[in-house]
Amino acid sequence: MGSHQQSWMFAEDRFGRRLRLEREQRGMTQSDVARVLDVEHDLKLHPTAIAKMEQRDVMRPRAIRLNEARAIADMFGLTIDEMTSAAESEIEELARDFIQLGAQAATLRAQTNALMDKLRELHPVMAIPPDQVTPSIQTSRNAIIRALAAIQTEEGERYARAQALLDEVMQEGDPVVETADASLPAAHVSLGEALARARSNAGISVLDLSKKTKIRPPIIEAMERGDFSRCGGRSVYVNGHIRTYARAVGVDPDPLLDQWRSASS
């Protein structure tokens, strides 16, 4: 096998993903692609063959022959090199996946808000002292409280991971969030010192902590100064950063979270 054929084999996955991307952007079905290839390029491919070319995450993906690749690329007005370009096709596919994820997040957010509205209607029941409700109601209340805590933790930690990734890809001069005012509340400074102390006691450097948590070093250093604005501004995001930080240095996050809530109230 020649070196050109070998290099082509490694590019098949990118080609298959780009094929799907170009087809969907043009509103074409796999049958449409097969028909155009037959009529305009004298290449007979069954629609299932097109589908198998696009499906690269299987144990044995369908091989894409060079003559097929040339015809498909030409049909889209592209070269084979353009069809196998990693940067453009993969980031476009990733963008599409993130758009779908965003839509799912919006749906989940709407569902959560609807449940929260119902919870507000039941506030009188939720406020009754535990010794004055039936065991069944108490069990249900506890389940709701645990679920709300899990949602808050998940949202905060997910934001912390996303914020860390954004900080990595953004230029140093393009802050994702605004920095805090130079004058910081004493309670926040005290919390920052507690975090720094916990890290120091664990023998973990800022860089090592950043690798463990995916929180960028400048944000860690800001937190340790008592500046929590770079955690995203909203309290739930700060909670996620503090919880992630505390777990990474081996301390209980709850007292630190209590300190944050007390300082922010």
N, C-alpha and C positions, 0 to 999 in steps of 0.2 A: 504493500500500500504506500503511495506517494505521500510526501509531507503535506501537499495541498489537500488531499483527501482526509488525512488525519486531522488537520486544523479545522476542516469543515465539520467533521464529526463533533468536535467540541463546541461548534457554534450552532448546532441544531436546536438546542434548547432555546437560545435567544431568538432564533428564526421562528420557531413555533409560537413563542409568546408574541412576537411582533406580528405574525400572521393574524392571530386572533385580534390583536389591537387594531390593525389596519382594517380588517373586515368589519369589526363592530363600529368603528368610527364612520364607516361608509354605509352603515345600516344594511350590510349584506348578510345573508345566511350562508351556511356552508354549501347548500345547494346552488346558490347564486355564484359562488366562487367556482364550483365545479363546472357550471354551465359556461361561464366566461372563459375559463381555461380551455374548454372543449372547442368553443366557437372561434375564439380569437387567437389561441396559442396552440391549437391542435394537440392538446394534452388531455387525455382522458383520465379523470380521477373521480372516484365515487365520493359523495359527500361524507361518508363515514371515514374515508381516508383523510380528508381535510380535518375532520374532528380529531382523529388520532394524531395528526401532525401537531395540532394545537395542544394536545394533552401530554405535557412533559413530566408531570409528577406521578408517573406510574412506574412499575417495576421495569417494563420493557417498552419504552416509547417507540412509536413508529419511526423508522429511519426516513430521512428526507433526502431524496436523490438530487444530485446537482442540477440535472435538467429540469426537475420539478421546481427547485428553488429559483432557477433563472426565470422560468415562466411566471411563477407567482410574484417575484419581485418586479418583473416587467409589467405585470398586470396592475400593480399599485404605483407604477411610475418610479420605482426605486431600484437601487442596485442591491446585490447580495450583501455587500459590505454595510450598506445602510440598514438592511433588514436584520443584520446581526450585531449592530452597534449596541453595546451594553447600556451606555449611559442614558440615551434617549428613550429607548423602548422600556427599559426596566423602571425608570423613574415615572414614566407615564402610567405604566401598569400599577405601580405602587400608589400613585396619586389616586387612581380609580378605586383601589382597595380602601384607601383612607377616606374617600368620599362615602363609600358604602358604610364604613365604620362610623363615620360622623352621622349618617342617617339613622343607623341603629342606635347610636347614643342619644339622638334627638327623640326617638321613639321611647327609649327607656326613661329619658328625663320626663317626658309627658306622662308616662305611666306612673312614675314616682310622684309627680306633682298631684296626679289624680288621687293616689292613695293618701298623700299627705293632707289633701282637702278633706277626705273622709275621716282621717285621724283627728283633724281639728274639730270636726262635728262631734267626735266622741271624747273630746277633752274632759268633760265632767266625769266620765267613767274612768279615764286614765288617771285622774287626780284623786280618786278615792283612796284612802290609806289601805295598804295591803291587808290589814286585819279586818277590813270591813267588806271585802269582796269574796265571792265564791272562789274555790280553788281553780275552777275552769277559767274564770275571767283573769285571775292572776297569772295562770300559765300563758294565756294568750297575750297579756300585757308584756310579760317577760320576753316572749318570742318577738313581739314588735320592737321592743327596745334593742334586743340583740341584732335584729335585721337592720335597724337604723344605724347602729354602731358599725356594722360590717360595711354598709353603704358608704358611710363617712370615711372609714379607713381606706376602702378600695379606691374611692374617688381621689382622696388625698395622695395616696401612694402612686396612683396612675398619673396624676398630674406631676408629681415629683419626677417620675421617670421621663415623662414627656418634656418637662422643663429642662432637665439635664441634657437630653438629646438636642433640644433646640439650642441650648447654650453652646454645645459642641459645634454645631453646624453654622451658627451665626457668627459674624465677625465680631471681634472684640469691641469695636466701636458701635455696634448695634445692639444695645441692651434689650432683652425681651420684656422686662418690666422696669419700672422706674426705681431708682435707688431711694433709700430713706433720707429724710432730713438729717442734717449733721447732729441735731439735738435729739437724742434717743431717750425714751423713758427709762428711769433707773431700774424698774422691774424687768424690762426687756434686757437691759445690760446684765442684770443678775442672772437671768435665764441663760443668756449667751455664755456667761462665765461658767455656769453649771455644765453646759454642754462641752465646753473646752476642757474642763476639769475631767469629765468622764472620758473623753478621748485620750487625754494625757495619761490617766490612770490605766487605760487599756493598752497603752504603749503603741497607739496607732497614729501614724502621721496623717496630715491633711490629704496628701496624695493617695495614700493607701485607703483612707476612708472614702475618698472620691471614687476609687476603683470598685469598692465594695457596694456603694450605694448608688452610683451613677449620678450623684449630685456634684456639680462642677466645683472645683476648689474655691473660686471666688465667692460662691454662694455659701459654702461651709464657713469660710472666714467671716463673711458678713453675719451669719447666724451667731457665730461665737462672739461677735462684737455687740450682739443684741439687735442687729438690723435684720428684720424678718420680711422686709418689703420685697426682696428678691425671690421669696418663695411663692409669689403669685398674688399677694395682696389679700385674698380672701382667707378667712380663718381656717376653713377646711383644708386648704392647700398647705398652710403653715403646719397644721396638725400632721399632715402626711409627711412633711419634711422632718419634723421633730421625731415622729414615730420611727421613720426609717433610720435616722441618725442614731437614735437611742438603741435600737435593736442591733445595729452594726457595731456599737461599742460595748454591747453586753449589759446594758442597764434597763431597768423597768421604765418604759416610756410614760406610764400613767402619771407619776408625780410631776414630770416635766410638762406634760399636757395640762395638768391642773394648774401649774404655775403660769403657763401661757394664758389659760382662760381667765385666771384671776387677774393677771396683769392687763388683759385686754378688755375686761368688763368695765 
